Amino acid sequence: MKIYVLSFVLVVSSMLAVRAQAQIVRDLTPEQIREAIAFGAKNKDVWPYRIQEKARWSWPPLIAVYTTPVLRVALAANAAKKRYQVFTEKDVTPDLIAPEIQVFAPSQSLEGAAIANVVTIVLLPHNSKDTSQAIHPTRIIEASQEYKNLLGFSAEGRGLVAVFPIDVWTENNEVHVVFDSGIPSSQGRGKLGGCTDCKSRIYLDKVR
């Protein structure tokens, strides 16, 4: 009986892991590209996915946002719509549909004119404290003002864009965004949740 139970648990766990990872479309078909364009053109606003740990005993801040291939196409179509332009399949560049996750961590405003700049962005296995297990981005760049505007941000200071392969973007991992100064919780200073090495588990519910 124990063998059967263990086998069942392993099978279910594998199915859940595959299902969670499969939510993100890796290689877009022409039909999926058309659907993403239609979604961006139809909606008033399209927003990136948020990276923010769920509130339990504290109030973690929003530390970053990210995009998938589907969402990048929808964002581009939505931005074109706001400029009274038509976005078609011919406008879809290889960068938009590359099989990667783009994480944008903006700088954070502090008291007065102070700003907390982003130092780095990495992934770690969920709840791991072993830095040797860190998954570093394939590339990392400073976010341009155009990129900030596309995602709805206008903060001053140094924000970073980190790029990860889709394959490592699973709910078994968590995102760490490190700032050069401590940032407040989502409820402001004096509330639990502020951090310097800020982290959030990856949640894939309703992510494509």
SEKOL-654274 format. One line per field, with one value per residue (C-alpha): residue number from 0; residue in three letters; z, y, x. Coordinates in nm, 4 decimals. Each point is the difference from the previous one (the first is absolute). Layout:
REM residues N
k c(NUM;...)
r c(ALA;...)
pz c(Z;...)
py c(Y;...)
px c(X;...)
This chain:
REM residues 208
k c(0;1;2;3;4;5;6;7;8;9;10;11;12;13;14;15;16;17;18;19;20;21;22;23;24;25;26;27;28;29;30;31;32;33;34;35;36;37;38;39;40;41;42;43;44;45;46;47;48;49;50;51;52;53;54;55;56;57;58;59;60;61;62;63;64;65;66;67;68;69;70;71;72;73;74;75;76;77;78;79;80;81;82;83;84;85;86;87;88;89;90;91;92;93;94;95;96;97;98;99;100;101;102;103;104;105;106;107;108;109;110;111;112;113;114;115;116;117;118;119;120;121;122;123;124;125;126;127;128;129;130;131;132;133;134;135;136;137;138;139;140;141;142;143;144;145;146;147;148;149;150;151;152;153;154;155;156;157;158;159;160;161;162;163;164;165;166;167;168;169;170;171;172;173;174;175;176;177;178;179;180;181;182;183;184;185;186;187;188;189;190;191;192;193;194;195;196;197;198;199;200;201;202;203;204;205;206;207)
r c(MET;LYS;ILE;TYR;VAL;LEU;SER;PHE;VAL;LEU;VAL;VAL;SER;SER;MET;LEU;ALA;VAL;ARG;ALA;GLN;ALA;GLN;ILE;VAL;ARG;ASP;LEU;THR;PRO;GLU;GLN;ILE;ARG;GLU;ALA;ILE;ALA;PHE;GLY;ALA;LYS;ASN;LYS;ASP;VAL;TRP;PRO;TYR;ARG;ILE;GLN;GLU;LYS;ALA;ARG;TRP;SER;TRP;PRO;PRO;LEU;ILE;ALA;VAL;TYR;THR;THR;PRO;VAL;LEU;ARG;VAL;ALA;LEU;ALA;ALA;ASN;ALA;ALA;LYS;LYS;ARG;TYR;GLN;VAL;PHE;THR;GLU;LYS;ASP;VAL;THR;PRO;ASP;LEU;ILE;ALA;PRO;GLU;ILE;GLN;VAL;PHE;ALA;PRO;SER;GLN;SER;LEU;GLU;GLY;ALA;ALA;ILE;ALA;ASN;VAL;VAL;THR;ILE;VAL;LEU;LEU;PRO;HIS;ASN;SER;LYS;ASP;THR;SER;GLN;ALA;ILE;HIS;PRO;THR;ARG;ILE;ILE;GLU;ALA;SER;GLN;GLU;TYR;LYS;ASN;LEU;LEU;GLY;PHE;SER;ALA;GLU;GLY;ARG;GLY;LEU;VAL;ALA;VAL;PHE;PRO;ILE;ASP;VAL;TRP;THR;GLU;ASN;ASN;GLU;VAL;HIS;VAL;VAL;PHE;ASP;SER;GLY;ILE;PRO;SER;SER;GLN;GLY;ARG;GLY;LYS;LEU;GLY;GLY;CYS;THR;ASP;CYS;LYS;SER;ARG;ILE;TYR;LEU;ASP;LYS;VAL;ARG)
pz c(0.0000;0.0860;-0.3405;-0.1804;0.2108;-0.0623;-0.3733;-0.0083;0.1825;-0.2380;-0.3059;0.1310;0.0954;-0.3474;-0.1651;0.2093;-0.0780;-0.3742;0.0078;0.1834;-0.2403;-0.3078;0.0665;-0.1605;-0.3777;-0.1131;-0.3803;-0.1354;-0.3017;-0.2559;0.1524;0.3513;-0.1270;-0.1588;0.3266;0.1993;-0.2443;0.0203;0.3801;0.0085;-0.2554;0.1749;0.3571;0.1299;0.1976;0.0149;0.2994;0.0700;0.2578;0.3556;0.2182;0.3565;0.2785;0.1428;0.3244;0.2981;0.3155;-0.1735;-0.2981;-0.2625;-0.2593;-0.3761;-0.1019;-0.3754;-0.2974;-0.2878;-0.3509;-0.2043;-0.3818;-0.0174;0.2298;-0.1811;-0.3266;0.1745;0.1643;-0.3332;-0.1673;0.2878;-0.0146;-0.3761;0.0555;0.2404;-0.2719;-0.2462;-0.1968;-0.1302;0.1241;-0.2207;-0.0163;-0.2169;0.2958;0.2292;0.0444;0.1097;0.3323;0.0790;-0.0448;0.1236;0.2435;0.3034;0.3043;0.0335;0.3579;0.0648;0.3510;0.0336;0.2517;0.3105;0.1468;0.3644;0.2411;-0.1415;-0.3206;0.0847;-0.2451;0.0397;-0.3157;-0.1218;0.0406;-0.1487;-0.0778;0.0417;0.0528;0.2820;0.0822;0.2202;0.3638;-0.0792;0.1702;-0.1954;-0.2249;-0.2027;-0.1410;-0.1409;-0.3609;-0.1641;-0.2986;-0.3469;-0.0327;0.2127;-0.1103;0.1412;-0.0948;-0.2499;0.0442;-0.3018;0.1649;0.3267;-0.1843;-0.1828;0.3346;0.1672;0.2203;0.0185;0.3070;0.0061;0.0996;-0.1185;-0.0956;-0.1621;-0.2626;0.0540;-0.2566;0.0934;-0.2121;0.0267;0.1210;0.3371;0.0602;0.2165;0.3321;0.1509;-0.0148;0.1507;-0.1238;0.1991;-0.0723;0.1913;0.0653;0.1244;0.2793;0.1911;-0.1534;0.2000;0.0126;-0.2177;0.2997;0.0434;0.2532;0.3481;-0.1287;-0.0349;-0.3502;-0.0881;-0.1453;-0.1715;-0.1451;-0.0968;-0.1169;-0.1335;-0.1100;-0.3672;-0.0404;-0.3370;0.0467;-0.3134;-0.1533;-0.3709)
py c(0.0000;0.2452;-0.0554;0.0788;0.3118;0.1264;-0.0638;0.1865;0.2974;0.0142;-0.0151;0.2720;0.2209;-0.0386;0.0823;0.3142;0.1149;-0.0508;0.1714;0.3026;0.0356;-0.0643;0.3079;0.2181;-0.0301;-0.0543;0.0036;0.2069;-0.1229;0.2514;-0.0442;0.0727;0.3104;0.1222;-0.0668;0.1977;0.2921;-0.0054;-0.0025;0.3015;0.1911;-0.0764;0.0958;0.3525;-0.0950;-0.3033;-0.0467;-0.2229;-0.2783;0.1096;-0.1457;0.0482;-0.2542;-0.0734;0.1773;-0.2337;0.1347;0.3025;0.2312;-0.0736;0.2733;-0.0276;-0.0656;-0.0602;-0.0894;-0.2399;-0.0841;-0.3175;-0.0267;0.0178;0.3004;0.1894;-0.0254;0.1175;0.2902;0.1093;-0.0128;0.1949;0.2668;0.0374;0.0385;0.2874;0.1715;-0.0502;-0.2464;-0.3474;-0.2861;-0.3123;-0.3297;0.1693;0.2242;-0.2945;-0.0109;-0.3022;0.1756;0.0148;-0.3719;-0.1318;-0.2932;0.1968;0.1818;0.3680;0.1257;0.3737;0.1202;0.3774;0.2184;0.0831;0.3434;0.0422;0.2886;0.3435;-0.0128;-0.3295;-0.2890;-0.3703;-0.1239;-0.3584;-0.1887;-0.3393;-0.2505;-0.3777;-0.3138;-0.2508;-0.3213;0.0832;0.0575;-0.0752;0.2028;-0.1668;0.2730;-0.2586;-0.1072;0.3453;0.0101;0.3113;0.1674;-0.0667;0.3756;0.3036;0.3627;0.3361;0.0824;0.2809;0.2675;-0.1429;-0.3435;0.1520;0.1877;-0.3142;-0.1767;0.2987;0.1177;0.3394;-0.0279;0.1699;-0.1941;-0.3274;-0.2756;-0.3247;-0.2375;-0.3623;-0.2720;-0.3659;-0.3084;-0.1074;-0.3436;0.1363;0.2078;-0.2509;0.0073;-0.1944;0.3180;0.3463;0.3382;0.2035;0.3715;0.1651;0.3760;0.2237;0.1266;-0.1472;0.0611;0.0281;-0.2495;0.0416;0.1726;0.2480;0.0361;-0.1331;-0.3043;-0.3504;-0.0940;0.2445;-0.1515;0.0502;-0.3502;-0.0299;-0.3270;-0.1450;-0.3471;-0.0365;-0.0431;-0.1186;0.0173;0.1512;0.0661;-0.0647)
px c(0.0000;0.2768;0.1608;-0.3255;-0.0582;0.3512;-0.0337;-0.3309;0.1491;0.2955;-0.2253;-0.2316;0.2942;0.1498;-0.3342;-0.0402;0.3539;-0.0491;-0.3404;0.1393;0.2901;-0.2140;-0.2130;0.2661;-0.0078;0.3571;-0.0197;-0.2872;-0.1928;-0.1327;-0.3469;0.1277;0.1778;-0.3239;-0.1863;0.2585;-0.0222;-0.3806;0.0139;0.2314;-0.2084;-0.3281;0.0852;0.0427;0.3106;0.2274;0.2264;0.3010;-0.0196;0.0813;0.2749;-0.1180;-0.0110;-0.3429;-0.0831;-0.0166;0.1631;0.1460;-0.0597;0.2676;0.0561;-0.0355;0.3611;-0.0197;-0.2161;0.0584;-0.1108;-0.0381;0.0047;-0.3814;-0.0159;0.2760;-0.1928;-0.3183;0.1859;0.1470;-0.3416;-0.1534;0.2720;-0.0555;-0.3731;0.0604;0.2034;-0.2889;0.2116;-0.0806;0.2184;0.0102;0.1859;0.2628;0.0884;0.0786;0.3770;0.2080;0.0677;-0.3712;-0.0580;0.3360;-0.0540;0.1057;-0.1298;0.0879;-0.0008;-0.0061;0.0853;-0.0442;0.1760;-0.2038;-0.0711;0.0951;-0.0459;0.0667;0.2034;0.1731;-0.0231;0.0773;0.1716;-0.0052;0.3275;-0.0851;-0.2762;0.0388;-0.2075;0.0386;-0.1846;-0.2987;0.1076;0.3649;0.2729;0.2799;0.1373;0.1925;-0.3379;-0.0716;-0.1177;0.1405;-0.1648;0.1326;0.0359;-0.0736;-0.0203;-0.1005;-0.3581;-0.0437;-0.2657;-0.1855;-0.0108;-0.1248;-0.2744;-0.1134;-0.0549;-0.1624;0.2893;0.1664;0.2247;0.3376;0.3086;0.1476;-0.2401;0.1099;-0.1351;0.1060;-0.0665;-0.0519;-0.0770;-0.3639;0.1110;0.1228;-0.3135;-0.1890;-0.1830;0.2894;0.2060;-0.0189;0.1190;0.2511;0.0335;0.2841;-0.0067;0.2808;-0.2280;-0.2904;-0.3432;-0.3240;-0.2850;-0.3080;-0.1603;0.2844;0.2785;-0.0573;-0.1897;0.1440;0.1075;0.2763;0.3169;0.3347;0.0396;-0.3655;-0.1492;-0.3224;-0.0922;-0.0925;-0.3764;-0.1253;-0.3755;-0.1567;0.3411;0.0472)
